[in-house]
Amino acid sequence: MLVNCNSDLPVYILGTGAAANEINQWMLDEGLNESILLSHTEFASIKPGSQCILGFNDVLTRKKWLNQLSDYQIIWLTYVHPSAVITGDLRAGAGCVIGPTTVLGWNVLLGKFCSTCDGVNIGHNTELKNNIFLGPGTVIGGSSTIGCDVSIGMCSAIKDHVSVCNNVELLMSSVVTKDITVPDRYYGNRRVVQ
């Protein structure tokens, strides 16, 4: 399902890698709008008022392109996979991609450009700020807050009532049981020592 989409206009998926192709396939499976994949060298050809979806998952890459495209007057669409389960109303900012079998508990708030992979489960009363990637199998307990520009690797778990600050990368299978207040990379339950 595309949210706030004009079905008379094409949808541009920005990117040509695995994430972009996966989103394109989901849309084809649903029989949705014509979609056109654009490589980064073609982004400059986007006209004002074009309907777009970000087709890459790397948080830093997304941040870079969002800054460069900020003056393009793009209409950022949100895509929700038909197998996603949303308790209550969808509360998502522009440019979100909610992947297959994602479960959003009651009163979950997604900021702009949040992206979930297969099997993500987000507990009730949780807020995700802007530009967040959640890898497959990520679980976030209720009443948690995740800051901006956060990447959470597959099969990671965040305990309920926990806050994660901006600019954090949680590597695969991380377990977060207390607040993260220092921007950095984390693995397991500790900071990655560089």
ZIHU-V705826 format. One record per helix or strand. SS is the DSSP state (alpha for helix, beta for strand). FROM is the first residue (numbers start at 1). LEN is the number of residues. Records with the same first field share a line. If there is no record, write none. Layout:
SS=FROM-LEN ; FROM-LEN
This chain:
beta=2-2 ; 11-4 ; 35-4 ; 51-4 ; 75-2 ; 78-3 ; 85-2 ; 92-1 ; 97-2 ; 103-2 ; 109-2 ; 114-3 ; 121-2 ; 127-2 ; 132-3 ; 139-2 ; 145-2 ; 150-3 ; 157-2 ; 163-2 ; 169-2 ; 175-2 ; 180-1 ; 185-3 ; 190-2
alpha=18-13 ; 40-6 ; 59-10
